[in-house]
Amino acid sequence: MNNLKNYQILVIDDTPANIKVIASTLSNQGYKILVADNGQHGIAIARTKLPDLILLDIMMPEIDGYEVCKKLKADAVTKDIPIIFLTAFTETHYIIRGFEYGAVDYITKPFNISELLARVKTHLRMREHEKEIRILSMAVQQSANSIMITDPAGNIVFVNLRFLSQTGYEEHEILGKKPNIVKSGRQSDEFYKELWATIAADKEWRGEFQNKKKNGELYWESSTINPIKDMSGKIIYFLAIHEDITEKKRMEEELHYYSTTDSLTDTYNRRTGLEILNKQIQLANRRNQLLTICFIDLNKLKFVNDSYGHAEGDRYITLISDTLKNTIRKSDTLVRLGGDEFLIILPECGIEQAKEALARLDDKLANINQSGKYPFTASISYGFAEYDPKTAPDYESLIALADNEMYRHKLFLRQERKQ
């Protein structure tokens, strides 16, 4: 990735406090920051400065973020600038609406600094990758992409230099062979049957392959295959143009990771965790299955941060999360809601069974504390709630019940220490 100082980020938000925090955070990372306090001003700056990325608030007076996005995407000058929405909305229809207008991502308020930086960095890297893809596309006529031509029986009659350099084969090893010489086995037989049926019917086929090089290394290709016909309309060849999208796939995986995972604990983040919980509630309701959640709060995290520093505070958080991972079932889901709060989603599990798991966790923490390995005492407060469509029909009410139980447990522990 190029020097960060080469990248300009435009922040469009009508709240000065938001602009100040975002601008300060990104400036400290070396980015050049442009700011606009309303939609019209933001559009004007985008057209003249052509930033590499736009962070756009949705709720603004006069012209909201959706309209700003719509105008920018309709303008040939600004249509390719990636836009990330900043929003307090978490409902699906708001998110979908943003994507329909052309946004590439969204960040919910109040935002997590680490998440903000990760998403900005990832989209700038994707932006750079997209520029590389565009350059490659302009060179297609000069055979910059991998090209293969076969006869109607599927025997390879031509490959270009790009194909040879990409796969590691010599020309004499390829000509006369079938395209399955680079087959990885990752696609099904039905996949290839559908491909050949499409092109044999004189239709264009588009899709993605995960193929294998001569040395066994796997790579991804986005491919277009077209029949080539003679003057009588008879198919005499098939032309396949392959674009290497291995890096794009890797970036998609990286973006997925950063958008779903808490970077400190490597657990699901709040947004993803709540989506999972909502799906589990729907599943439990449909199948009439048990579902229990456990709301967890780390005791005295602020004290640890103040007494030993934030590095030890992070160590405390990861100690609890790692111990939780080693305690719960593979079918359970651990979520960091934020700060000192975690959530465990336990499908097909009643409260009593869930309590047994947390009792094992208490025993493990007691052993850790007795070891004297850490300067702090690791302990948690927790509360359970079991899904009931009558008393807790949605994830908000279910979490609220577990949260209340957690506070009762915390109060109990305080009173127990006083005795």
C-alpha positions in Angstrom: 0.0 0.0 0.0 1.3 3.5 -0.8 2.4 6.0 1.8 -0.7 7.0 3.8 0.0 10.6 3.2 -1.0 10.1 -0.4 -4.6 9.4 0.7 -7.3 12.0 1.2 -10.4 11.2 3.2 -13.5 13.4 3.1 -15.6 13.5 6.3 -19.2 14.8 5.8 -21.0 15.2 9.1 -23.1 18.1 10.5 -22.0 17.3 14.1 -18.7 19.2 15.0 -17.9 16.7 17.7 -18.0 13.8 15.3 -15.9 15.6 12.8 -13.4 16.4 15.5 -13.0 12.9 16.7 -12.9 11.3 13.2 -10.5 13.9 11.8 -8.2 13.7 14.8 -8.1 9.9 14.7 -7.4 9.6 11.0 -4.9 12.5 11.0 -2.9 10.7 13.7 -2.6 7.8 11.2 -1.2 10.0 8.5 -4.2 10.5 6.4 -5.0 13.9 4.8 -8.5 14.9 6.0 -11.1 17.1 4.3 -14.2 18.1 6.2 -17.7 19.3 5.3 -20.5 20.1 7.7 -23.3 19.7 5.2 -24.2 17.6 2.2 -23.9 20.4 -0.5 -20.5 21.4 0.8 -19.4 17.8 0.8 -20.5 17.3 -2.8 -18.6 20.4 -3.9 -15.4 19.2 -2.1 -15.7 15.7 -3.5 -15.9 17.1 -7.1 -12.9 19.4 -6.7 -10.6 17.4 -4.5 -11.5 13.9 -5.5 -10.8 12.2 -2.2 -9.9 8.5 -2.0 -12.6 7.7 0.5 -15.7 9.5 1.9 -17.1 9.0 5.4 -20.7 10.2 5.1 -23.3 10.8 7.9 -26.8 9.8 7.1 -28.9 12.2 9.2 -28.2 15.7 8.1 -30.4 18.7 7.5 -31.5 20.0 4.0 -29.9 17.0 2.2 -29.3 13.8 4.0 -26.6 11.2 3.4 -28.6 9.0 1.1 -29.2 11.9 -1.3 -25.6 13.0 -1.1 -24.5 9.4 -2.0 -27.0 9.3 -4.8 -25.7 12.5 -6.3 -22.1 11.5 -6.0 -22.7 8.1 -7.7 -24.6 9.8 -10.5 -21.6 12.1 -11.3 -19.0 10.6 -13.6 -16.3 12.5 -11.8 -17.1 11.1 -8.3 -19.0 7.8 -9.0 -16.0 5.6 -8.3 -15.1 7.2 -4.9 -16.0 4.6 -2.2 -18.4 5.8 0.4 -18.8 4.5 4.0 -21.9 5.6 5.8 -21.8 6.7 9.4 -25.1 5.9 11.1 -26.8 5.2 14.4 -29.3 3.1 12.6 -28.8 -0.7 12.9 -32.1 -1.8 11.3 -31.5 -3.9 8.1 -33.6 -1.8 5.8 -31.5 1.3 6.6 -28.4 -0.6 5.8 -29.8 -2.1 2.6 -30.9 1.3 1.5 -27.3 2.6 1.8 -25.9 -0.2 -0.2 -28.6 0.3 -2.9 -27.5 3.9 -3.2 -23.9 2.8 -3.8 -22.2 2.8 -0.4 -19.5 0.2 0.1 -19.8 -0.2 3.9 -21.3 1.4 7.0 -20.1 2.1 10.5 -22.5 2.4 13.4 -22.4 5.1 16.0 -21.0 5.3 18.5 -18.2 3.9 16.5 -15.2 1.9 17.8 -11.9 3.6 16.9 -10.2 0.3 16.0 -13.1 -0.7 13.8 -13.1 2.7 12.1 -9.4 2.5 11.3 -9.6 -1.1 10.1 -12.5 -0.4 7.7 -10.8 2.8 6.4 -7.6 0.9 5.8 -9.3 -2.0 4.2 -11.3 0.1 1.8 -8.4 2.2 0.8 -6.5 -1.0 0.0 -9.5 -2.3 -1.9 -9.6 1.1 -3.7 -6.0 0.7 -4.7 -6.7 -2.9 -5.8 -9.6 -1.7 -7.9 -7.3 0.8 -9.6 -5.0 -2.0 -10.5 -7.9 -4.0 -11.8 -9.0 -1.1 -14.0 -5.5 -0.8 -15.4 -5.5 -4.5 -16.2 -8.9 -4.2 -17.9 -7.5 -1.5 -20.2 -4.8 -3.9 -21.2 -7.1 -6.8 -22.1 -6.9 -6.1 -25.8 -3.1 -6.5 -25.4 -3.6 -9.9 -23.9 -2.7 -8.8 -20.4 -5.2 -11.4 -19.0 -4.9 -15.1 -19.2 -6.4 -16.3 -22.4 -7.1 -19.9 -23.5 -8.7 -21.2 -26.7 -10.0 -24.7 -27.1 -11.5 -26.7 -30.0 -15.2 -27.9 -29.7 -14.0 -31.1 -28.0 -12.2 -29.1 -25.3 -8.6 -29.6 -26.5 -6.4 -26.6 -25.8 -5.1 -25.0 -29.0 -3.8 -21.7 -27.7 -2.7 -20.1 -24.5 -1.0 -16.7 -24.1 2.1 -15.8 -22.1 0.1 -14.6 -19.2 -1.5 -18.0 -18.8 1.9 -19.7 -18.9 3.4 -17.3 -16.3 0.4 -17.6 -14.1 0.2 -21.4 -14.1 3.9 -22.2 -14.3 3.4 -24.6 -17.3 5.4 -24.6 -20.5 3.5 -24.3 -23.7 4.3 -27.9 -24.8 2.9 -29.1 -21.5 -0.5 -27.4 -22.3 -1.3 -27.6 -26.0 -3.5 -30.6 -26.8 -4.5 -31.1 -23.2 -7.9 -30.4 -21.6 -8.6 -27.3 -19.4 -8.9 -29.7 -16.4 -5.1 -29.7 -16.3 -5.5 -26.7 -13.9 -8.6 -28.2 -12.2 -8.3 -28.0 -8.4 -11.2 -30.2 -7.5 -12.9 -27.4 -5.6 -15.7 -27.2 -8.0 -18.3 -29.9 -8.4 -18.9 -32.0 -11.5 -22.3 -30.3 -11.8 -20.5 -27.0 -12.0 -18.6 -28.0 -15.1 -21.6 -29.7 -16.7 -23.5 -26.4 -16.4 -20.5 -24.6 -17.9 -20.2 -26.8 -20.9 -24.0 -27.0 -21.5 -24.1 -23.1 -21.5 -21.3 -22.6 -24.1 -22.4 -25.6 -26.2 -25.8 -23.8 -26.5 -24.0 -20.8 -28.0 -24.3 -18.7 -24.8 -21.7 -16.8 -22.8 -20.7 -18.3 -19.5 -19.4 -16.2 -16.6 -18.2 -17.4 -13.3 -15.3 -18.0 -10.9 -12.8 -20.8 -10.7 -10.4 -21.8 -8.0 -7.7 -23.5 -10.1 -4.4 -25.1 -9.4 -0.9 -24.1 -10.7 1.7 -26.6 -11.7 3.4 -26.4 -8.3 0.0 -27.1 -6.6 -0.7 -23.6 -5.4 -4.4 -22.5 -5.7 -5.5 -19.3 -7.3 -8.8 -17.7 -8.1 -10.0 -16.6 -11.5 -13.0 -14.6 -12.8 -13.7 -16.1 -16.2 -15.7 -15.3 -19.3 -16.1 -18.1 -21.9 -17.6 -17.4 -25.3 -18.1 -19.6 -28.4 -16.3 -18.6 -31.6 -18.3 -19.4 -34.7 -17.4 -19.6 -38.4 -19.3 -17.8 -41.2 -21.9 -20.5 -41.3 -22.6 -20.2 -37.5 -20.9 -23.4 -36.5 -18.9 -23.3 -33.3 -15.3 -23.9 -34.0 -13.5 -22.7 -30.9 -14.2 -21.6 -27.3 -12.5 -18.4 -26.0 -11.8 -18.2 -22.3 -10.5 -14.9 -20.8 -9.4 -15.3 -17.2 -8.8 -12.5 -14.7 -6.8 -13.3 -11.6 -8.9 -12.3 -8.5 -6.9 -14.1 -5.8 -6.1 -10.8 -4.1 -9.6 -9.6 -4.4 -10.8 -12.8 -2.7 -8.2 -12.3 0.1 -9.4 -8.7 0.5 -13.0 -9.8 0.8 -12.0 -12.3 3.5 -10.0 -9.6 5.3 -12.9 -7.2 5.1 -15.3 -9.8 6.4 -12.9 -10.5 9.3 -12.6 -6.9 10.3 -16.3 -6.2 9.9 -17.4 -9.1 12.1 -14.6 -9.6 14.6 -13.4 -7.8 17.8 -9.7 -7.3 17.1 -8.5 -7.6 20.7 -10.2 -10.9 21.6 -10.8 -12.4 18.2 -14.4 -13.0 19.1 -17.5 -11.7 17.2 -18.1 -8.0 17.6 -21.4 -6.5 18.9 -23.1 -6.0 15.5 -22.3 -9.5 14.3 -23.2 -11.1 17.6 -26.6 -9.5 17.7 -27.3 -10.7 14.1 -26.3 -14.2 15.2 -28.5 -14.0 18.3 -31.5 -12.8 16.2 -31.1 -15.7 13.9 -30.8 -18.2 16.8 -34.0 -16.8 18.2 -35.8 -17.3 14.9 -34.4 -20.8 14.8 -35.4 -21.6 18.3 -38.9 -20.3 17.7 -39.3 -22.2 14.4 -38.0 -25.5 15.9 -39.3 -25.0 19.4 -35.8 -25.5 20.8 -34.1 -24.2 23.9 -32.0 -21.1 23.7 -30.1 -19.5 26.6 -27.8 -16.5 26.7 -25.3 -15.4 29.4 -24.5 -11.7 29.9 -21.0 -11.3 31.4 -19.3 -8.3 33.0 -15.7 -8.2 34.0 -15.3 -7.2 37.6 -13.0 -4.2 38.3 -11.7 -3.7 34.8 -11.4 0.1 35.5 -9.5 -0.7 38.6 -7.0 -2.8 36.6 -6.6 -0.2 34.0 -6.1 2.6 36.6 -3.8 0.5 38.8 -1.7 -1.4 36.2 -2.2 0.3 32.9 -4.3 -0.4 29.9 -1.9 -3.1 28.6 -2.8 -5.1 31.7 -6.4 -4.2 31.2 -6.3 -5.7 27.7 -4.5 -8.7 29.2 -7.3 -9.1 31.6 -9.9 -8.9 28.9 -8.1 -11.5 26.7 -7.6 -13.8 29.7 -11.3 -13.9 30.3 -12.2 -14.3 26.6 -9.6 -17.1 26.1 -10.8 -18.9 29.2 -14.4 -18.6 28.0 -13.5 -20.0 24.6 -12.0 -23.0 26.3 -15.0 -23.5 28.4 -18.0 -23.2 26.2 -19.2 -25.7 23.5 -18.2 -25.5 19.9 -21.9 -24.8 19.1 -21.9 -21.8 21.4 -21.1 -18.3 20.3 -18.9 -15.8 22.2 -19.5 -12.1 21.6 -17.7 -9.0 22.9 -20.4 -6.5 23.2 -17.8 -3.8 24.1 -15.6 -2.7 26.9 -16.0 -5.1 29.8 -19.1 -6.9 28.5 -19.4 -10.2 26.8 -22.3 -12.4 25.6 -22.5 -16.1 25.2 -25.2 -17.5 23.0 -26.0 -21.1 23.9 -28.4 -22.8 21.4 -30.3 -26.0 22.5 -29.3 -25.3 26.0 -31.3 -24.6 29.2 -30.3 -22.3 32.0 -29.2 -25.1 34.3 -26.8 -26.5 31.7 -25.5 -23.0 31.0 -24.9 -22.5 34.8 -22.8 -25.6 34.8 -20.6 -24.1 32.1 -20.1 -20.9 34.0 -19.4 -22.8 37.2 -16.5 -24.5 35.4 -15.4 -21.1 34.3 -15.4 -19.9 37.9 -13.3 -22.8 38.9 -10.8 -22.1 36.1 -10.5 -18.4 37.2 -10.0 -19.5 40.8 -7.1 -21.7 39.7 -5.6 -18.8 37.6 -5.9 -16.4 40.5 -4.2 -18.9 42.9 -1.3 -19.3 40.5 -0.2 -15.7 41.1 0.7 -15.3 37.4 -1.2 -12.0 37.1 -1.1 -8.8 39.2 -4.9 -8.6 39.1 -7.7 -10.9 40.3 -9.8 -12.2 37.4 -13.5 -12.5 38.2 -16.8 -11.9 36.4 -20.4 -11.3 37.1 -23.0 -13.0 34.9 -26.7 -13.4 34.4 -28.7 -15.9 32.3 -31.9 -15.6 30.3 -33.8 -18.3 28.5 -35.7 -17.5 25.3 -39.4 -17.4 25.8 -41.6 -15.9 23.0 -44.0 -14.6 25.6 -41.6 -12.9 28.0 -38.6 -12.2 25.8 -39.7 -12.3 22.2 -36.7 -10.5 20.7 -33.0 -10.2 21.3 -33.3 -6.7 23.0 -35.6 -8.0 25.7 -33.7 -11.2 26.1 -30.4 -9.3 26.7 -32.2 -7.0 29.1 -33.3 -9.9 31.2 -29.8 -11.4 31.3 -28.3 -8.0 32.0 -30.6 -7.6 35.0 -29.6 -11.0 36.3 -26.0 -10.1 35.9 -26.4 -7.0 38.1 -28.1 -9.1 40.7 -25.1 -11.5 40.7 -22.7 -8.6 40.9 -24.6 -7.2 43.9 -24.5 -10.7 45.5 -20.7 -10.9 45.1 -20.3 -7.5 46.7 -22.4 -8.4 49.7 -20.6 -11.7 50.0 -17.2 -10.0 50.1 -18.4 -7.7 52.9 -19.4 -10.6 55.1 
